[in-house]
Amino acid sequence: MAESIARSGIRPTHTPAVMLTKWRFGMDRLPAYELTKSFRLLVALFSIADTRRRTLHCVGGCGHEWHNLSDQPQDPT
């Protein structure tokens, strides 16, 4: 979690970071001025998790559609 906090650019003392490290959920109930920080933190967390998953489980190729978006057929309409 520390890596995602660092990558997000928010301080470890900001409310969303504290909530994440203490496993407190309910970021959707935070005031509007905290939502941008929450979004940045969650995007960083998911980015790290996806990178680890690709490294560990998808190294030789996989069937996850979201890892192969450029291979998807394009709808001509």
C-alpha positions as a Markdown table, in Angstrom:
| # | Residue | x | y | z |
|---|---|---|---|---|
| 1 | Met | 0.0 | 0.0 | 0.0 |
| 2 | Ala | 2.9 | 2.4 | 0.7 |
| 3 | Glu | 3.9 | 2.0 | -3.0 |
| 4 | Ser | 0.5 | 3.1 | -4.2 |
| 5 | Ile | 0.4 | 6.0 | -1.8 |
| 6 | Ala | 3.8 | 7.2 | -3.0 |
| 7 | Arg | 2.8 | 6.7 | -6.7 |
| 8 | Ser | -0.5 | 8.6 | -6.3 |
| 9 | Gly | 1.3 | 11.7 | -5.1 |
| 10 | Ile | -0.8 | 12.2 | -2.0 |
| 11 | Arg | 0.6 | 12.3 | 1.5 |
| 12 | Pro | 0.3 | 9.2 | 3.8 |
| 13 | Thr | -1.6 | 11.5 | 6.2 |
| 14 | His | -4.4 | 12.3 | 3.8 |
| 15 | Thr | -7.7 | 10.8 | 4.7 |
| 16 | Pro | -7.9 | 8.3 | 1.8 |
| 17 | Ala | -4.4 | 7.0 | 2.5 |
| 18 | Val | -5.1 | 6.5 | 6.1 |
| 19 | Met | -8.4 | 4.8 | 5.3 |
| 20 | Leu | -6.7 | 2.4 | 2.9 |
| 21 | Thr | -3.9 | 1.5 | 5.3 |
| 22 | Lys | -6.3 | 0.8 | 8.1 |
| 23 | Trp | -8.7 | -1.1 | 5.8 |
| 24 | Arg | -11.5 | 1.4 | 6.4 |
| 25 | Phe | -13.9 | 1.5 | 3.5 |
| 26 | Gly | -16.4 | 4.2 | 2.6 |
| 27 | Met | -14.4 | 6.5 | 0.4 |
| 28 | Asp | -17.6 | 7.2 | -1.4 |
| 29 | Arg | -18.8 | 9.0 | 1.7 |
| 30 | Leu | -15.9 | 11.4 | 1.8 |
| 31 | Pro | -16.4 | 15.1 | 1.1 |
| 32 | Ala | -16.0 | 16.3 | -2.5 |
| 33 | Tyr | -12.5 | 17.8 | -1.8 |
| 34 | Glu | -11.2 | 14.3 | -0.9 |
| 35 | Leu | -12.6 | 12.5 | -3.9 |
| 36 | Thr | -9.8 | 13.4 | -6.3 |
| 37 | Lys | -7.2 | 12.1 | -3.8 |
| 38 | Ser | -9.2 | 8.9 | -3.4 |
| 39 | Phe | -9.4 | 8.5 | -7.2 |
| 40 | Arg | -5.7 | 9.0 | -7.6 |
| 41 | Leu | -4.9 | 6.6 | -4.8 |
| 42 | Leu | -7.2 | 3.8 | -6.2 |
| 43 | Val | -5.9 | 4.2 | -9.7 |
| 44 | Ala | -2.3 | 3.8 | -8.4 |
| 45 | Leu | -3.3 | 0.8 | -6.3 |
| 46 | Phe | -5.0 | -0.9 | -9.3 |
| 47 | Ser | -2.1 | -0.1 | -11.6 |
| 48 | Ile | 0.4 | -1.8 | -9.2 |
| 49 | Ala | -1.9 | -4.8 | -8.8 |
| 50 | Asp | -2.4 | -5.2 | -12.5 |
| 51 | Thr | 1.4 | -4.9 | -13.2 |
| 52 | Arg | 2.0 | -7.6 | -10.6 |
| 53 | Arg | -0.7 | -9.9 | -12.0 |
| 54 | Arg | 0.8 | -9.5 | -15.5 |
| 55 | Thr | 4.3 | -10.3 | -14.2 |
| 56 | Leu | 3.3 | -13.3 | -12.2 |
| 57 | His | 0.3 | -14.9 | -14.0 |
| 58 | Cys | 0.2 | -13.5 | -17.6 |
| 59 | Val | 3.9 | -13.7 | -18.5 |
| 60 | Gly | 3.4 | -16.3 | -21.3 |
| 61 | Gly | 0.2 | -14.8 | -22.6 |
| 62 | Cys | -3.3 | -14.9 | -21.2 |
| 63 | Gly | -6.9 | -14.7 | -22.2 |
| 64 | His | -7.8 | -11.6 | -20.3 |
| 65 | Glu | -9.5 | -9.3 | -22.8 |
| 66 | Trp | -8.2 | -6.2 | -21.1 |
| 67 | His | -4.6 | -7.3 | -21.6 |
| 68 | Asn | -5.2 | -7.7 | -25.3 |
| 69 | Leu | -7.3 | -4.6 | -26.2 |
| 70 | Ser | -5.3 | -3.9 | -29.4 |
| 71 | Asp | -6.1 | -7.5 | -30.6 |
| 72 | Gln | -9.9 | -6.9 | -30.4 |
| 73 | Pro | -11.8 | -6.6 | -33.6 |
| 74 | Gln | -13.1 | -3.1 | -34.4 |
| 75 | Asp | -16.7 | -2.5 | -35.0 |
| 76 | Pro | -17.0 | -0.8 | -38.4 |
| 77 | Thr | -20.3 | 1.0 | -37.6 |
